[in-house]
Amino acid sequence: MASKKSPNPIDIHVGSRVRLRRMMLGMSQEKLGEALGITFQQIQKYEKGTNRVGASRLQHIATVLKVPVSFFFEDAPGSPDEAVGFGEQSHSYVVDFLSSSEGLSLNKAFVRIKDARVRRRLVDLVQSLAGEEEAGA
């Protein structure tokens, strides 16, 4: 009897990068699926890492999302950069943040603020709301 095994960390990472890029473009799972000739449910499985993305499909996804294939493997588990130690932790929450609709919206709005003082005050406000004291400053 075959038991269900958990997704490979690389498959989860590649899927999260597909989701990140799709959301950055404001593209729905359905629209990406249509462009690839597959269902949005299959896109969901790729993004969760439940199903592994084949090489030709990954190339097609990269073309549709307008990124090089290497984009999906940046900071992947087991990559040489991970051995440094600190990059993995900081990258994880950044990807999680940008993979959420709120994080993406906040980021898009934030970069449109031209006044550096206003941006700084906004960061101070968010840190205050989060209960942090001068984190990193």
Phi, psi and omega per residue, in radians:
M1 nan 2.162 3.126
A2 -1.406 2.320 3.104
S3 -1.713 2.667 3.107
K4 -1.248 2.245 3.088
K5 -1.842 2.731 -3.115
S6 -1.318 2.696 -3.127
P7 -1.085 2.590 3.081
N8 -1.180 2.401 -3.139
P9 -0.975 -0.565 3.100
I10 -1.180 -0.734 3.118
D11 -1.096 -0.693 3.097
I12 -1.118 -0.759 -3.128
H13 -1.120 -0.841 3.136
V14 -1.030 -0.762 3.118
G15 -1.078 -0.706 3.139
S16 -1.179 -0.567 3.097
R17 -1.255 -0.618 3.053
V18 -1.069 -0.827 3.141
R19 -1.073 -0.795 -3.139
L20 -0.987 -0.886 -3.089
R21 -1.163 -0.708 3.125
R22 -1.051 -0.769 -3.133
M23 -1.211 -0.620 3.102
M24 -1.059 -0.577 3.135
L25 -1.511 -0.105 -3.102
G26 1.218 0.513 -3.088
M27 -1.707 2.398 3.103
S28 -1.397 2.812 3.052
Q29 -1.072 -0.646 -3.138
E30 -1.112 -0.755 -3.125
K31 -1.157 -0.726 3.103
L32 -1.121 -0.754 3.107
G33 -1.027 -0.764 3.114
E34 -1.047 -0.754 -3.132
A35 -1.120 -0.500 -3.114
L36 -1.672 -0.167 -3.107
G37 1.341 0.524 3.126
I38 -2.343 2.997 -3.104
T39 -1.432 2.781 3.082
F40 -1.148 -0.466 3.095
Q41 -1.111 -0.645 3.097
Q42 -1.166 -0.676 3.075
I43 -1.059 -0.761 3.100
Q44 -0.996 -0.773 -3.128
K45 -1.142 -0.690 3.068
Y46 -1.096 -0.809 -3.072
E47 -1.147 -0.538 3.099
K48 -1.446 -0.247 -3.092
G49 1.478 0.090 3.139
T50 -1.145 -0.728 3.071
N51 -1.946 2.414 3.125
R52 -1.397 2.423 3.118
V53 -1.557 2.164 3.088
G54 -1.243 2.851 -3.069
A55 -1.049 -0.829 -3.111
S56 -1.180 -0.642 3.119
R57 -1.191 -0.693 3.127
L58 -1.109 -0.681 3.082
Q59 -1.085 -0.727 3.129
H60 -1.151 -0.741 3.098
I61 -1.053 -0.767 3.136
A62 -1.053 -0.707 3.127
T63 -1.135 -0.818 -3.130
V64 -1.109 -0.702 -3.109
L65 -1.514 -0.005 3.058
K66 1.031 0.838 3.055
V67 -2.406 2.750 3.033
P68 -1.262 2.697 3.130
V69 -0.966 -0.603 -3.118
S70 -1.036 -0.430 3.113
F71 -0.935 -0.677 -3.061
F72 -1.259 -0.262 -3.108
F73 -1.889 -0.021 3.129
E74 -1.033 2.278 3.123
D75 1.040 0.502 3.127
A76 -1.196 2.648 3.096
P77 -0.990 2.363 3.127
G78 1.495 0.011 3.115
S79 -1.338 2.731 -3.124
P80 -0.956 -0.605 -3.141
D81 -1.121 -0.517 -3.117
E82 -1.158 -0.506 -3.117
A83 -1.106 -0.380 3.123
V84 -1.070 -0.616 3.021
G85 1.972 -0.888 -3.008
F86 -1.604 -0.460 -3.087
G87 -1.030 -0.683 -3.091
E88 -1.043 -0.830 -3.101
Q89 -1.101 -0.855 -3.079
S90 -1.187 -0.652 -3.123
H91 -1.150 -0.679 -3.078
S92 -1.011 -0.852 -3.104
Y93 -1.285 -0.479 3.076
V94 -1.166 -0.810 3.119
V95 -1.111 -0.747 3.107
D96 -1.050 -0.750 3.138
F97 -1.094 -0.865 -3.090
L98 -1.288 -0.260 3.097
S99 -1.472 -0.194 3.100
S100 -1.590 2.613 -3.137
S101 -1.132 -0.630 3.122
E102 -1.148 -0.779 -3.134
G103 -1.093 -0.743 3.137
L104 -1.144 -0.756 3.117
S105 -1.111 -0.774 3.132
L106 -1.081 -0.752 -3.142
N107 -1.111 -0.784 -3.139
K108 -1.081 -0.750 3.137
A109 -1.185 -0.724 -3.089
F110 -1.054 -0.788 -3.098
V111 -1.212 -0.267 3.073
R112 -1.438 -0.194 3.112
I113 -1.352 2.042 -3.051
K114 -1.421 -0.592 -3.053
D115 -1.378 2.029 -3.111
A116 -1.083 -0.570 3.129
R117 -1.178 -0.677 3.114
V118 -1.157 -0.735 3.092
R119 -1.053 -0.763 -3.141
R120 -1.096 -0.747 3.130
R121 -1.137 -0.616 3.101
L122 -1.149 -0.754 3.073
V123 -1.056 -0.781 3.108
D124 -1.032 -0.733 3.129
L125 -1.088 -0.826 -3.131
V126 -1.104 -0.743 3.103
Q127 -1.098 -0.682 3.111
S128 -1.111 -0.789 3.119
L129 -1.108 -0.568 3.134
A130 -1.425 -0.151 3.100
G131 1.468 0.405 3.120
E132 -1.686 2.582 3.068
E133 -1.879 1.905 3.045
E134 0.690 0.942 -3.141
A135 -1.095 2.021 3.071
G136 1.322 0.012 -3.104
A137 -1.950 nan nan
